[in-house]
Amino acid sequence: MAESFPERYLDLITTKKAFAELGTLMPDGSPQVTPVWCDLAGDTIRVNSAKGRQKDRNMRRDPRVSLCLLDPENPYRYVEVRGRVVEITEEGADAHIDSLARKYLGVESYPYRQKDEVRVIYKIEIEHTAGNQ
């Protein structure tokens, strides 16, 4: 059953530049963790990446993920989210990475775009949350 993002940690995903550590599962079941930018759209967490990367392949194969957002001002304050990727889309992904670049870098467009990369949005439904402080 889906949950909402906890109100007491909303600042970590809406206003602070808190990176999320995204955990996905490799084909052999071992964990793979990558720092990512993210935002919230309703009750869905959105992550953006490029098609073909390891996390992309992992989430396409197994939608179970976890994220941990640490408060950049107090690393003892964090929220952990466990969920499931419910949608993968290229539609709007270029605009989305630009909006994340504005949030995290204060620039108008994503400066690290690679030639021929295809950006992708992963929409994650929240199934469980836990936090500290």
CORURLIN-V642506 format. One record per residue. N is the residue number from 0. SS is DSSP state (2 for helix, 1 for strand, 0 for the rest). OMEGA is omega as a letter, one per 40 degrees, with the letter a starting at -180 (999 if undefined). D_LAST is the distance of its C-alpha to the last C-alpha in Angstrom with 2 decimals. Layout:
BEGIN
((N	SS	OMEGA	D_LAST) (N	SS	OMEGA	D_LAST))
END
This chain:
BEGIN
((0	0	a	24.76) (1	0	i	22.86) (2	0	i	19.44) (3	0	i	18.09) (4	0	a	15.31) (5	0	a	12.25) (6	2	a	12.69) (7	2	i	9.17) (8	2	a	9.32) (9	2	a	13.02) (10	2	a	13.10) (11	2	a	12.45) (12	2	a	15.64) (13	2	a	17.64) (14	0	a	17.64) (15	0	i	15.97) (16	0	a	17.95) (17	0	i	15.41) (18	0	i	17.60) (19	1	i	17.13) (20	1	a	18.34) (21	1	i	20.73) (22	1	i	21.99) (23	1	a	25.47) (24	1	i	28.12) (25	0	i	31.32) (26	0	i	34.63) (27	0	i	34.57) (28	0	i	31.09) (29	0	a	29.39) (30	1	i	26.16) (31	1	a	26.37) (32	1	a	23.40) (33	1	i	23.79) (34	1	a	21.70) (35	1	i	22.34) (36	0	i	21.93) (37	1	i	21.00) (38	1	a	20.89) (39	1	i	20.73) (40	1	a	23.99) (41	0	i	23.58) (42	0	a	21.61) (43	1	i	22.76) (44	1	i	21.14) (45	1	i	23.93) (46	1	a	24.50) (47	1	i	27.73) (48	1	i	29.85) (49	1	i	33.52) (50	0	i	35.71) (51	0	i	36.71) (52	0	a	33.74) (53	2	a	32.38) (54	2	i	29.29) (55	2	i	31.72) (56	2	a	34.03) (57	2	a	31.30) (58	2	i	29.84) (59	2	a	33.41) (60	2	a	34.25) (61	0	a	31.12) (62	0	a	28.71) (63	1	a	25.78) (64	1	i	22.91) (65	1	i	19.26) (66	1	i	17.03) (67	1	i	13.87) (68	1	i	12.64) (69	1	i	10.97) (70	1	a	10.16) (71	0	i	13.47) (72	0	a	12.45) (73	1	a	9.52) (74	1	i	10.02) (75	1	i	7.23) (76	1	a	5.10) (77	1	i	7.29) (78	1	i	9.03) (79	1	i	12.07) (80	1	i	15.11) (81	1	a	18.33) (82	1	a	21.40) (83	1	i	25.00) (84	1	a	27.03) (85	1	i	29.16) (86	1	i	31.12) (87	1	a	32.36) (88	1	i	34.38) (89	0	a	36.08) (90	0	i	36.70) (91	0	a	34.85) (92	2	i	33.18) (93	2	i	34.81) (94	2	a	33.64) (95	2	i	30.11) (96	2	i	29.89) (97	2	i	31.27) (98	2	i	28.59) (99	2	i	25.88) (100	2	i	27.85) (101	2	a	27.74) (102	2	a	23.94) (103	2	a	23.31) (104	2	a	26.51) (105	0	i	27.87) (106	0	a	31.18) (107	0	a	33.24) (108	0	a	33.90) (109	0	a	32.52) (110	0	a	34.35) (111	0	a	34.14) (112	0	i	36.16) (113	0	i	38.59) (114	0	i	42.15) (115	0	i	42.64) (116	0	i	38.97) (117	0	a	38.04) (118	1	a	34.57) (119	1	i	32.80) (120	1	i	29.92) (121	1	i	28.02) (122	1	a	26.51) (123	1	i	23.83) (124	1	a	23.35) (125	1	i	19.92) (126	1	a	20.43) (127	1	i	17.05) (128	1	i	13.37) (129	1	a	10.33) (130	1	i	6.80) (131	1	i	3.82) (132	0	999	0.00))
END
